[in-house]
Amino acid sequence: MSWGLENRLSKIIRPDTGRTVMFAVDHGYFLGPTSGLEKPAEAVVPLAPYADTLMLTRGVLRQCIPSTVQTPIVLRVSGGNSVLEDDLSDETLMTSVEECLRLNAVGMALSIYVGAPHQHQTLKNLGKLVGKGERYGMPVIAVTAVGKALGQEITRDARYLALASRIAAEFGAHIVKTYYCEDFERVTGTCPVPIVMAGGKKLPERDALVLTKNAIDGGAVGVDMGRNIFQSDSPLGMMKAVSAIVHKGIGVDDAYAVYEDEKRAGRGGAGGGDAGASPAGAGGPGAGEAGGQAGASGPGFGDDRKL
Ligand code: 5RP
């Protein structure tokens, strides 16, 4: 592995803890103005110092994030679909490695859709990106995306997630981002590169912290989490609580207290889409689906079930 690639990886996974809290705010690449991210600058900039990396698209980076922000950047480079399509797997590489270098990114993220109609194409995207990325010392994070075509049961199954994660590693991904599932150790234990957990739909805060703890205990090196932070009623509280679990190894009760303290102090951060503020996360209308997405009243189409 080249010095540059290792150096960039060390800006994603902290050498002092061997762990990472990546803040995923790339949802707009096919969802448009997702609840909680309508104004990316307001939602992301105040939280950036507390995250180890920001994962986002080049457009949001260039337009909404000041170039003085010091948090390392991972760019989402695949896409080409919108939530209006049935098949989300028809992705291509939208942002070049040269552009990632120009923007001083420390990594590139793309989705692979194992078992979906465009599986082959997305795996070819991965192979190409790893080849080009390694030429320039740029790590690749493969996201095991599921899309609409695959049922929830199979895609939350350890056999499926182990298959998708292992395939990503076989083609050279340096980090794999995947979902938590029962028997998660089977996924982390058979993937030869570090795994970060995607947060998934908005949950009640304590449940999201339990998920984080379970993922870390199950062998993940960290999280690449979005909605459970920026849709919380205290995004900063959740960021700090998740980070304390990941980097300090604290338990769920202590982490929940960190979240509550921030919330009480009113330093919640700028996000807090309606999902977290309403009881939706606790079983209300959005809980099992879009996590309290804005839906009809919001600015976007709000269907983030396939993330
Ligand atoms: C989608 C992604 C998203 O960044 C990610 O899934 C969003 O994070 P979260 O699920 O925690 O909102 O990579 O393929």
py3Dmol code that shows the C-alpha trace and the ligand (Angstrom):
import py3Dmol

protein = """\
ATOM      1  CA  MET A   1       0.000   0.000   0.000  1.00  0.00           C
ATOM      2  CA  SER A   2       1.420   3.402  -0.934  1.00  0.00           C
ATOM      3  CA  TRP A   3       2.317   6.021   1.664  1.00  0.00           C
ATOM      4  CA  GLY A   4      -0.359   8.355   0.299  1.00  0.00           C
ATOM      5  CA  LEU A   5      -3.076   5.734   0.508  1.00  0.00           C
ATOM      6  CA  GLU A   6      -2.061   4.766   4.032  1.00  0.00           C
ATOM      7  CA  ASN A   7      -1.932   8.405   5.056  1.00  0.00           C
ATOM      8  CA  ARG A   8      -5.410   9.040   3.687  1.00  0.00           C
ATOM      9  CA  LEU A   9      -6.745   5.913   5.394  1.00  0.00           C
ATOM     10  CA  SER A  10      -5.319   7.192   8.675  1.00  0.00           C
ATOM     11  CA  LYS A  11      -7.443  10.300   8.243  1.00  0.00           C
ATOM     12  CA  ILE A  12     -10.555   8.139   8.006  1.00  0.00           C
ATOM     13  CA  ILE A  13      -9.776   5.558  10.701  1.00  0.00           C
ATOM     14  CA  ARG A  14      -8.121   7.320  13.634  1.00  0.00           C
ATOM     15  CA  PRO A  15      -4.763   5.764  14.448  1.00  0.00           C
ATOM     16  CA  ASP A  16      -5.163   6.478  18.187  1.00  0.00           C
ATOM     17  CA  THR A  17      -8.352   4.433  18.533  1.00  0.00           C
ATOM     18  CA  GLY A  18      -8.412   2.371  15.337  1.00  0.00           C
ATOM     19  CA  ARG A  19     -12.003   3.576  14.889  1.00  0.00           C
ATOM     20  CA  THR A  20     -14.023   6.128  12.982  1.00  0.00           C
ATOM     21  CA  VAL A  21     -17.199   8.164  13.068  1.00  0.00           C
ATOM     22  CA  MET A  22     -18.003   9.095   9.497  1.00  0.00           C
ATOM     23  CA  PHE A  23     -20.878  11.542   9.094  1.00  0.00           C
ATOM     24  CA  ALA A  24     -22.898  10.499   6.026  1.00  0.00           C
ATOM     25  CA  VAL A  25     -24.679  13.414   4.402  1.00  0.00           C
ATOM     26  CA  ASP A  26     -24.722  12.263   0.788  1.00  0.00           C
ATOM     27  CA  HIS A  27     -28.407  11.287   0.744  1.00  0.00           C
ATOM     28  CA  GLY A  28     -29.335  14.027  -1.716  1.00  0.00           C
ATOM     29  CA  TYR A  29     -27.496  12.223  -4.506  1.00  0.00           C
ATOM     30  CA  PHE A  30     -30.707  10.413  -5.303  1.00  0.00           C
ATOM     31  CA  LEU A  31     -33.179  11.657  -2.649  1.00  0.00           C
ATOM     32  CA  GLY A  32     -32.870  15.388  -3.198  1.00  0.00           C
ATOM     33  CA  PRO A  33     -33.552  17.567  -0.142  1.00  0.00           C
ATOM     34  CA  THR A  34     -33.886  14.827   2.475  1.00  0.00           C
ATOM     35  CA  SER A  35     -35.501  15.743   5.781  1.00  0.00           C
ATOM     36  CA  GLY A  36     -32.852  17.279   8.030  1.00  0.00           C
ATOM     37  CA  LEU A  37     -30.538  18.076   5.123  1.00  0.00           C
ATOM     38  CA  GLU A  38     -32.635  20.676   3.343  1.00  0.00           C
ATOM     39  CA  LYS A  39     -29.938  23.241   4.033  1.00  0.00           C
ATOM     40  CA  PRO A  40     -26.727  21.242   4.092  1.00  0.00           C
ATOM     41  CA  ALA A  41     -24.530  24.059   5.374  1.00  0.00           C
ATOM     42  CA  GLU A  42     -26.705  24.555   8.451  1.00  0.00           C
ATOM     43  CA  ALA A  43     -26.991  20.843   9.166  1.00  0.00           C
ATOM     44  CA  VAL A  44     -23.420  19.820   8.508  1.00  0.00           C
ATOM     45  CA  VAL A  45     -20.979  22.633   9.313  1.00  0.00           C
ATOM     46  CA  PRO A  46     -21.685  22.877  13.082  1.00  0.00           C
ATOM     47  CA  LEU A  47     -21.226  19.110  13.445  1.00  0.00           C
ATOM     48  CA  ALA A  48     -18.158  18.766  11.239  1.00  0.00           C
ATOM     49  CA  PRO A  49     -15.571  19.250  14.023  1.00  0.00           C
ATOM     50  CA  TYR A  50     -17.049  16.306  15.940  1.00  0.00           C
ATOM     51  CA  ALA A  51     -16.897  13.852  13.025  1.00  0.00           C
ATOM     52  CA  ASP A  52     -13.811  12.048  11.766  1.00  0.00           C
ATOM     53  CA  THR A  53     -14.892  12.461   8.154  1.00  0.00           C
ATOM     54  CA  LEU A  54     -17.759  13.963   6.171  1.00  0.00           C
ATOM     55  CA  MET A  55     -19.169  11.775   3.409  1.00  0.00           C
ATOM     56  CA  LEU A  56     -20.919  13.864   0.782  1.00  0.00           C
ATOM     57  CA  THR A  57     -21.106  14.721  -2.903  1.00  0.00           C
ATOM     58  CA  ARG A  58     -18.821  17.170  -4.643  1.00  0.00           C
ATOM     59  CA  GLY A  59     -21.695  19.560  -5.336  1.00  0.00           C
ATOM     60  CA  VAL A  60     -22.660  19.944  -1.686  1.00  0.00           C
ATOM     61  CA  LEU A  61     -19.011  20.131  -0.701  1.00  0.00           C
ATOM     62  CA  ARG A  62     -18.259  22.919  -3.157  1.00  0.00           C
ATOM     63  CA  GLN A  63     -21.434  24.922  -2.581  1.00  0.00           C
ATOM     64  CA  CYS A  64     -22.201  24.429   1.091  1.00  0.00           C
ATOM     65  CA  ILE A  65     -19.040  23.594   3.017  1.00  0.00           C
ATOM     66  CA  PRO A  66     -16.427  26.303   3.585  1.00  0.00           C
ATOM     67  CA  SER A  67     -13.001  25.306   2.306  1.00  0.00           C
ATOM     68  CA  THR A  68     -11.629  26.135   5.757  1.00  0.00           C
ATOM     69  CA  VAL A  69     -13.386  23.117   7.281  1.00  0.00           C
ATOM     70  CA  GLN A  70     -10.685  20.774   8.534  1.00  0.00           C
ATOM     71  CA  THR A  71     -12.694  17.553   8.751  1.00  0.00           C
ATOM     72  CA  PRO A  72     -11.408  15.075   6.157  1.00  0.00           C
ATOM     73  CA  ILE A  73     -13.689  14.576   3.180  1.00  0.00           C
ATOM     74  CA  VAL A  74     -14.892  11.317   1.627  1.00  0.00           C
ATOM     75  CA  LEU A  75     -16.639  11.953  -1.652  1.00  0.00           C
ATOM     76  CA  ARG A  76     -19.606   9.946  -2.878  1.00  0.00           C
ATOM     77  CA  VAL A  77     -18.631   9.282  -6.483  1.00  0.00           C
ATOM     78  CA  SER A  78     -21.301   6.888  -7.750  1.00  0.00           C
ATOM     79  CA  GLY A  79     -24.863   7.714  -8.693  1.00  0.00           C
ATOM     80  CA  GLY A  80     -27.034   8.467 -11.673  1.00  0.00           C
ATOM     81  CA  ASN A  81     -30.512   7.706 -10.348  1.00  0.00           C
ATOM     82  CA  SER A  82     -33.287   9.298  -8.398  1.00  0.00           C
ATOM     83  CA  VAL A  83     -35.808   8.005  -5.931  1.00  0.00           C
ATOM     84  CA  LEU A  84     -38.360   8.164  -8.768  1.00  0.00           C
ATOM     85  CA  GLU A  85     -36.748   5.155 -10.431  1.00  0.00           C
ATOM     86  CA  ASP A  86     -37.666   1.616  -9.482  1.00  0.00           C
ATOM     87  CA  ASP A  87     -34.186   0.276 -10.104  1.00  0.00           C
ATOM     88  CA  LEU A  88     -31.671   2.252  -8.107  1.00  0.00           C
ATOM     89  CA  SER A  89     -28.810  -0.053  -8.973  1.00  0.00           C
ATOM     90  CA  ASP A  90     -28.157   1.469 -12.394  1.00  0.00           C
ATOM     91  CA  GLU A  91     -25.232   3.541 -11.111  1.00  0.00           C
ATOM     92  CA  THR A  92     -22.167   4.860 -12.811  1.00  0.00           C
ATOM     93  CA  LEU A  93     -19.114   6.798 -11.648  1.00  0.00           C
ATOM     94  CA  MET A  94     -20.135  10.455 -11.561  1.00  0.00           C
ATOM     95  CA  THR A  95     -17.056  12.099 -10.072  1.00  0.00           C
ATOM     96  CA  SER A  96     -13.520  11.445 -11.271  1.00  0.00           C
ATOM     97  CA  VAL A  97     -10.530  10.548  -9.140  1.00  0.00           C
ATOM     98  CA  GLU A  98      -8.838  13.734 -10.382  1.00  0.00           C
ATOM     99  CA  GLU A  99     -11.749  15.785  -9.033  1.00  0.00           C
ATOM    100  CA  CYS A 100     -11.428  13.987  -5.684  1.00  0.00           C
ATOM    101  CA  LEU A 101      -7.737  14.900  -5.607  1.00  0.00           C
ATOM    102  CA  ARG A 102      -8.522  18.508  -6.554  1.00  0.00           C
ATOM    103  CA  LEU A 103     -11.014  18.682  -3.694  1.00  0.00           C
ATOM    104  CA  ASN A 104      -8.439  17.259  -1.304  1.00  0.00           C
ATOM    105  CA  ALA A 105     -10.577  14.231  -0.454  1.00  0.00           C
ATOM    106  CA  VAL A 106      -9.172  11.412   1.636  1.00  0.00           C
ATOM    107  CA  GLY A 107     -11.441   8.762   0.171  1.00  0.00           C
ATOM    108  CA  MET A 108     -14.068   7.913  -2.431  1.00  0.00           C
ATOM    109  CA  ALA A 109     -17.317   6.080  -1.743  1.00  0.00           C
ATOM    110  CA  LEU A 110     -19.402   4.150  -4.227  1.00  0.00           C
ATOM    111  CA  SER A 111     -22.299   1.748  -3.966  1.00  0.00           C
ATOM    112  CA  ILE A 112     -22.370  -1.833  -5.116  1.00  0.00           C
ATOM    113  CA  TYR A 113     -25.710  -3.581  -5.523  1.00  0.00           C
ATOM    114  CA  VAL A 114     -25.146  -7.292  -5.045  1.00  0.00           C
ATOM    115  CA  GLY A 115     -28.085  -9.331  -6.328  1.00  0.00           C
ATOM    116  CA  ALA A 116     -29.762  -6.317  -7.956  1.00  0.00           C
ATOM    117  CA  PRO A 117     -30.358  -5.888 -11.699  1.00  0.00           C
ATOM    118  CA  HIS A 118     -27.160  -3.880 -12.232  1.00  0.00           C
ATOM    119  CA  GLN A 119     -24.923  -5.890  -9.910  1.00  0.00           C
ATOM    120  CA  HIS A 120     -22.348  -6.520 -12.679  1.00  0.00           C
ATOM    121  CA  GLN A 121     -22.118  -2.863 -13.652  1.00  0.00           C
ATOM    122  CA  THR A 122     -21.677  -1.675 -10.068  1.00  0.00           C
ATOM    123  CA  LEU A 123     -18.970  -4.264  -9.429  1.00  0.00           C
ATOM    124  CA  LYS A 124     -17.204  -3.100 -12.595  1.00  0.00           C
ATOM    125  CA  ASN A 125     -17.456   0.446 -11.220  1.00  0.00           C
ATOM    126  CA  LEU A 126     -15.750  -0.781  -8.053  1.00  0.00           C
ATOM    127  CA  GLY A 127     -12.947  -2.544  -9.920  1.00  0.00           C
ATOM    128  CA  LYS A 128     -12.280   0.543 -12.035  1.00  0.00           C
ATOM    129  CA  LEU A 129     -12.367   2.900  -9.085  1.00  0.00           C
ATOM    130  CA  VAL A 130      -9.971   0.799  -7.011  1.00  0.00           C
ATOM    131  CA  GLY A 131      -7.543   0.600  -9.948  1.00  0.00           C
ATOM    132  CA  LYS A 132      -7.597   4.320 -10.554  1.00  0.00           C
ATOM    133  CA  GLY A 133      -7.712   5.228  -6.869  1.00  0.00           C
ATOM    134  CA  GLU A 134      -4.650   3.148  -6.081  1.00  0.00           C
ATOM    135  CA  ARG A 135      -2.732   4.885  -8.857  1.00  0.00           C
ATOM    136  CA  TYR A 136      -3.196   8.115  -6.912  1.00  0.00           C
ATOM    137  CA  GLY A 137      -3.197   6.776  -3.359  1.00  0.00           C
ATOM    138  CA  MET A 138      -6.917   7.320  -2.863  1.00  0.00           C
ATOM    139  CA  PRO A 139      -8.847   4.747  -0.765  1.00  0.00           C
ATOM    140  CA  VAL A 140     -12.214   3.369  -1.828  1.00  0.00           C
ATOM    141  CA  ILE A 141     -15.152   2.742   0.474  1.00  0.00           C
ATOM    142  CA  ALA A 142     -17.673   0.313  -0.993  1.00  0.00           C
ATOM    143  CA  VAL A 143     -21.236   0.703   0.237  1.00  0.00           C
ATOM    144  CA  THR A 144     -23.265  -2.506   0.074  1.00  0.00           C
ATOM    145  CA  ALA A 145     -26.424  -0.809  -1.134  1.00  0.00           C
ATOM    146  CA  VAL A 146     -29.691  -2.642  -1.446  1.00  0.00           C
ATOM    147  CA  GLY A 147     -32.026  -0.579  -3.601  1.00  0.00           C
ATOM    148  CA  LYS A 148     -35.698  -1.251  -4.040  1.00  0.00           C
ATOM    149  CA  ALA A 149     -35.341  -4.521  -5.885  1.00  0.00           C
ATOM    150  CA  LEU A 150     -34.228  -6.616  -2.933  1.00  0.00           C
ATOM    151  CA  GLY A 151     -36.525  -7.406  -0.049  1.00  0.00           C
ATOM    152  CA  GLN A 152     -35.710  -6.167   3.438  1.00  0.00           C
ATOM    153  CA  GLU A 153     -35.454  -9.725   4.794  1.00  0.00           C
ATOM    154  CA  ILE A 154     -32.610 -10.840   2.566  1.00  0.00           C
ATOM    155  CA  THR A 155     -30.703  -7.584   2.826  1.00  0.00           C
ATOM    156  CA  ARG A 156     -30.665  -7.637   6.644  1.00  0.00           C
ATOM    157  CA  ASP A 157     -29.418 -11.184   6.681  1.00  0.00           C
ATOM    158  CA  ALA A 158     -25.835 -12.007   7.697  1.00  0.00           C
ATOM    159  CA  ARG A 159     -25.425 -14.383   4.771  1.00  0.00           C
ATOM    160  CA  TYR A 160     -26.337 -11.647   2.293  1.00  0.00           C
ATOM    161  CA  LEU A 161     -24.313  -8.894   3.965  1.00  0.00           C
ATOM    162  CA  ALA A 162     -21.297 -11.200   4.343  1.00  0.00           C
ATOM    163  CA  LEU A 163     -21.563 -12.060   0.648  1.00  0.00           C
ATOM    164  CA  ALA A 164     -21.797  -8.425  -0.454  1.00  0.00           C
ATOM    165  CA  SER A 165     -19.065  -7.230   1.926  1.00  0.00           C
ATOM    166  CA  ARG A 166     -16.683 -10.009   0.975  1.00  0.00           C
ATOM    167  CA  ILE A 167     -17.202  -9.363  -2.745  1.00  0.00           C
ATOM    168  CA  ALA A 168     -16.427  -5.668  -2.165  1.00  0.00           C
ATOM    169  CA  ALA A 169     -13.194  -6.608  -0.378  1.00  0.00           C
ATOM    170  CA  GLU A 170     -12.245  -9.160  -3.041  1.00  0.00           C
ATOM    171  CA  PHE A 171     -12.301  -6.409  -5.670  1.00  0.00           C
ATOM    172  CA  GLY A 172     -10.059  -4.213  -3.582  1.00  0.00           C
ATOM    173  CA  ALA A 173     -12.297  -1.929  -1.487  1.00  0.00           C
ATOM    174  CA  HIS A 174     -10.230  -0.560   1.387  1.00  0.00           C
ATOM    175  CA  ILE A 175     -13.225  -0.144   3.698  1.00  0.00           C
ATOM    176  CA  VAL A 176     -16.712  -1.650   3.425  1.00  0.00           C
ATOM    177  CA  LYS A 177     -19.823   0.091   4.638  1.00  0.00           C
ATOM    178  CA  THR A 178     -22.702  -2.207   5.387  1.00  0.00           C
ATOM    179  CA  TYR A 179     -25.773  -2.590   7.566  1.00  0.00           C
ATOM    180  CA  TYR A 180     -26.036  -4.128  10.983  1.00  0.00           C
ATOM    181  CA  CYS A 181     -27.775  -7.496  11.226  1.00  0.00           C
ATOM    182  CA  GLU A 182     -28.095 -10.398  13.615  1.00  0.00           C
ATOM    183  CA  ASP A 183     -24.915 -12.465  13.667  1.00  0.00           C
ATOM    184  CA  PHE A 184     -22.961  -9.397  12.528  1.00  0.00           C
ATOM    185  CA  GLU A 185     -19.695 -11.104  13.546  1.00  0.00           C
ATOM    186  CA  ARG A 186     -20.192 -13.387  10.570  1.00  0.00           C
ATOM    187  CA  VAL A 187     -20.074 -10.301   8.321  1.00  0.00           C
ATOM    188  CA  THR A 188     -17.083  -8.645  10.005  1.00  0.00           C
ATOM    189  CA  GLY A 189     -15.300 -11.967  10.544  1.00  0.00           C
ATOM    190  CA  THR A 190     -15.298 -12.931   6.875  1.00  0.00           C
ATOM    191  CA  CYS A 191     -14.432  -9.534   5.416  1.00  0.00           C
ATOM    192  CA  PRO A 192     -10.682  -8.931   5.262  1.00  0.00           C
ATOM    193  CA  VAL A 193     -10.980  -5.142   5.329  1.00  0.00           C
ATOM    194  CA  PRO A 194     -12.468  -2.860   8.008  1.00  0.00           C
ATOM    195  CA  ILE A 195     -16.236  -2.544   8.143  1.00  0.00           C
ATOM    196  CA  VAL A 196     -18.176   0.571   9.081  1.00  0.00           C
ATOM    197  CA  MET A 197     -21.863   0.337   9.878  1.00  0.00           C
ATOM    198  CA  ALA A 198     -24.453   2.382   7.997  1.00  0.00           C
ATOM    199  CA  GLY A 199     -26.957   3.800  10.430  1.00  0.00           C
ATOM    200  CA  GLY A 200     -30.090   3.164   8.387  1.00  0.00           C
ATOM    201  CA  LYS A 201     -33.494   4.671   8.990  1.00  0.00           C
ATOM    202  CA  LYS A 202     -34.137   7.067  11.863  1.00  0.00           C
ATOM    203  CA  LEU A 203     -34.657   5.249  15.151  1.00  0.00           C
ATOM    204  CA  PRO A 204     -35.366   6.520  18.640  1.00  0.00           C
ATOM    205  CA  GLU A 205     -32.060   7.842  19.937  1.00  0.00           C
ATOM    206  CA  ARG A 206     -31.460   5.105  22.496  1.00  0.00           C
ATOM    207  CA  ASP A 207     -32.083   2.413  19.848  1.00  0.00           C
ATOM    208  CA  ALA A 208     -29.588   4.073  17.525  1.00  0.00           C
ATOM    209  CA  LEU A 209     -27.025   4.027  20.315  1.00  0.00           C
ATOM    210  CA  VAL A 210     -27.725   0.346  21.007  1.00  0.00           C
ATOM    211  CA  LEU A 211     -27.199  -0.314  17.292  1.00  0.00           C
ATOM    212  CA  THR A 212     -23.898   1.532  17.407  1.00  0.00           C
ATOM    213  CA  LYS A 213     -22.709  -0.366  20.463  1.00  0.00           C
ATOM    214  CA  ASN A 214     -23.724  -3.703  18.951  1.00  0.00           C
ATOM    215  CA  ALA A 215     -21.902  -2.923  15.720  1.00  0.00           C
ATOM    216  CA  ILE A 216     -18.707  -2.008  17.535  1.00  0.00           C
ATOM    217  CA  ASP A 217     -18.942  -5.053  19.796  1.00  0.00           C
ATOM    218  CA  GLY A 218     -19.609  -7.093  16.656  1.00  0.00           C
ATOM    219  CA  GLY A 219     -16.360  -6.042  15.033  1.00  0.00           C
ATOM    220  CA  ALA A 220     -17.120  -2.845  13.096  1.00  0.00           C
ATOM    221  CA  VAL A 221     -14.371  -0.205  13.197  1.00  0.00           C
ATOM    222  CA  GLY A 222     -16.979   2.506  13.376  1.00  0.00           C
ATOM    223  CA  VAL A 223     -20.024   3.981  11.737  1.00  0.00           C
ATOM    224  CA  ASP A 224     -20.866   5.937   8.635  1.00  0.00           C
ATOM    225  CA  MET A 225     -24.074   7.368  10.015  1.00  0.00           C
ATOM    226  CA  GLY A 226     -26.465   9.963   8.691  1.00  0.00           C
ATOM    227  CA  ARG A 227     -30.148  10.082   9.569  1.00  0.00           C
ATOM    228  CA  ASN A 228     -29.769   8.928  13.151  1.00  0.00           C
ATOM    229  CA  ILE A 229     -27.626  12.008  13.665  1.00  0.00           C
ATOM    230  CA  PHE A 230     -28.984  14.771  11.444  1.00  0.00           C
ATOM    231  CA  GLN A 231     -32.645  13.833  11.929  1.00  0.00           C
ATOM    232  CA  SER A 232     -32.288  13.713  15.707  1.00  0.00           C
ATOM    233  CA  ASP A 233     -33.762  16.438  17.867  1.00  0.00           C
ATOM    234  CA  SER A 234     -30.182  16.954  19.044  1.00  0.00           C
ATOM    235  CA  PRO A 235     -27.815  16.193  16.166  1.00  0.00           C
ATOM    236  CA  LEU A 236     -24.825  17.346  18.193  1.00  0.00           C
ATOM    237  CA  GLY A 237     -25.946  15.241  21.144  1.00  0.00           C
ATOM    238  CA  MET A 238     -26.176  12.165  18.934  1.00  0.00           C
ATOM    239  CA  MET A 239     -22.864  12.898  17.262  1.00  0.00           C
ATOM    240  CA  LYS A 240     -21.123  13.144  20.618  1.00  0.00           C
ATOM    241  CA  ALA A 241     -22.904  10.089  22.024  1.00  0.00           C
ATOM    242  CA  VAL A 242     -22.088   7.918  18.998  1.00  0.00           C
ATOM    243  CA  SER A 243     -18.508   9.139  19.030  1.00  0.00           C
ATOM    244  CA  ALA A 244     -18.128   8.285  22.724  1.00  0.00           C
ATOM    245  CA  ILE A 245     -19.285   4.710  22.073  1.00  0.00           C
ATOM    246  CA  VAL A 246     -17.030   4.333  19.057  1.00  0.00           C
ATOM    247  CA  HIS A 247     -13.870   5.962  20.364  1.00  0.00           C
ATOM    248  CA  LYS A 248     -14.151   5.655  24.136  1.00  0.00           C
ATOM    249  CA  GLY A 249     -16.054   2.405  24.340  1.00  0.00           C
ATOM    250  CA  ILE A 250     -18.661   3.741  26.763  1.00  0.00           C
ATOM    251  CA  GLY A 251     -21.951   1.931  27.289  1.00  0.00           C
ATOM    252  CA  VAL A 252     -25.382   2.825  25.963  1.00  0.00           C
ATOM    253  CA  ASP A 253     -26.666   4.391  29.199  1.00  0.00           C
ATOM    254  CA  ASP A 254     -23.663   6.687  29.458  1.00  0.00           C
ATOM    255  CA  ALA A 255     -23.909   7.563  25.789  1.00  0.00           C
ATOM    256  CA  TYR A 256     -27.599   8.341  26.160  1.00  0.00           C
ATOM    257  CA  ALA A 257     -26.714  10.678  29.018  1.00  0.00           C
ATOM    258  CA  VAL A 258     -24.244  12.461  26.701  1.00  0.00           C
ATOM    259  CA  TYR A 259     -27.045  12.935  24.179  1.00  0.00           C
ATOM    260  CA  GLU A 260     -29.485  14.150  26.835  1.00  0.00           C
ATOM    261  CA  ASP A 261     -26.978  16.597  28.320  1.00  0.00           C
ATOM    262  CA  GLU A 262     -26.397  18.201  24.930  1.00  0.00           C
ATOM    263  CA  LYS A 263     -30.086  18.308  24.244  1.00  0.00           C
ATOM    264  CA  ARG A 264     -30.807  19.944  27.607  1.00  0.00           C
ATOM    265  CA  ALA A 265     -28.014  22.428  27.068  1.00  0.00           C
ATOM    266  CA  GLY A 266     -29.726  23.427  23.847  1.00  0.00           C
ATOM    267  CA  ARG A 267     -26.636  22.827  21.782  1.00  0.00           C
ATOM    268  CA  GLY A 268     -28.454  20.359  19.625  1.00  0.00           C
ATOM    269  CA  GLY A 269     -26.842  21.413  16.384  1.00  0.00           C
ATOM    270  CA  ALA A 270     -28.664  22.787  13.435  1.00  0.00           C
ATOM    271  CA  GLY A 271     -30.386  19.682  12.096  1.00  0.00           C
ATOM    272  CA  GLY A 272     -33.263  17.947  13.772  1.00  0.00           C
ATOM    273  CA  GLY A 273     -35.569  17.226  10.911  1.00  0.00           C
ATOM    274  CA  ASP A 274     -39.109  16.421  11.885  1.00  0.00           C
ATOM    275  CA  ALA A 275     -38.246  12.739  12.214  1.00  0.00           C
ATOM    276  CA  GLY A 276     -36.400  13.066  15.470  1.00  0.00           C
ATOM    277  CA  ALA A 277     -38.574  15.711  16.990  1.00  0.00           C
ATOM    278  CA  SER A 278     -41.779  13.786  16.551  1.00  0.00           C
ATOM    279  CA  PRO A 279     -42.657  10.503  18.150  1.00  0.00           C
ATOM    280  CA  ALA A 280     -42.314   8.964  14.711  1.00  0.00           C
ATOM    281  CA  GLY A 281     -39.030   7.326  15.620  1.00  0.00           C
ATOM    282  CA  ALA A 282     -40.708   5.630  18.549  1.00  0.00           C
ATOM    283  CA  GLY A 283     -43.291   3.919  16.424  1.00  0.00           C
ATOM    284  CA  GLY A 284     -45.192   6.742  14.821  1.00  0.00           C
ATOM    285  CA  PRO A 285     -46.051   6.941  11.176  1.00  0.00           C
ATOM    286  CA  GLY A 286     -42.511   7.092   9.929  1.00  0.00           C
ATOM    287  CA  ALA A 287     -40.859   4.550  12.175  1.00  0.00           C
ATOM    288  CA  GLY A 288     -40.973   1.494   9.994  1.00  0.00           C
ATOM    289  CA  GLU A 289     -40.629   3.331   6.773  1.00  0.00           C
ATOM    290  CA  ALA A 290     -38.975   6.575   5.976  1.00  0.00           C
ATOM    291  CA  GLY A 291     -38.086   7.333   9.570  1.00  0.00           C
ATOM    292  CA  GLY A 292     -40.461  10.254   9.936  1.00  0.00           C
ATOM    293  CA  GLN A 293     -39.542  11.673   6.584  1.00  0.00           C
ATOM    294  CA  ALA A 294     -41.059  14.918   5.538  1.00  0.00           C
ATOM    295  CA  GLY A 295     -43.315  13.046   3.122  1.00  0.00           C
ATOM    296  CA  ALA A 296     -46.090  15.032   1.582  1.00  0.00           C
ATOM    297  CA  SER A 297     -45.469  18.098   3.676  1.00  0.00           C
ATOM    298  CA  GLY A 298     -41.713  18.152   3.218  1.00  0.00           C
ATOM    299  CA  PRO A 299     -39.570  19.571   0.480  1.00  0.00           C
ATOM    300  CA  GLY A 300     -38.649  16.266  -1.123  1.00  0.00           C
ATOM    301  CA  PHE A 301     -40.024  12.871  -2.011  1.00  0.00           C
ATOM    302  CA  GLY A 302     -38.651  11.673   1.273  1.00  0.00           C
ATOM    303  CA  ASP A 303     -38.605   7.968   0.581  1.00  0.00           C
ATOM    304  CA  ASP A 304     -35.344   6.831   2.122  1.00  0.00           C
ATOM    305  CA  ARG A 305     -36.418   3.252   2.781  1.00  0.00           C
ATOM    306  CA  LYS A 306     -33.934   1.839   0.335  1.00  0.00           C
ATOM    307  CA  LEU A 307     -30.869   3.298   2.057  1.00  0.00           C
TER     308      LEU A 307
END
"""
ligand_1 = """\
14
5RP
C -26.495 5.243 0.843
C -25.388 5.759 1.677
C -25.726 6.727 2.707
O -24.666 7.586 2.964
C -26.000 6.070 4.004
O -26.650 4.865 3.934
C -26.708 7.033 4.835
O -26.483 6.839 6.135
P -27.716 6.481 7.052
O -28.264 5.169 6.568
O -27.093 6.370 8.398
O -28.691 7.618 6.956
O -24.271 5.434 1.526
O -26.119 4.223 0.016
"""
view = py3Dmol.view(width=600, height=400)
view.addModel(protein, "pdb")
view.setStyle({"model": 0}, {"cartoon": {"style": "trace"}})
view.addModel(ligand_1, "xyz")
view.setStyle({"model": 1}, {"stick": {}})
view.zoomTo()
view.show()
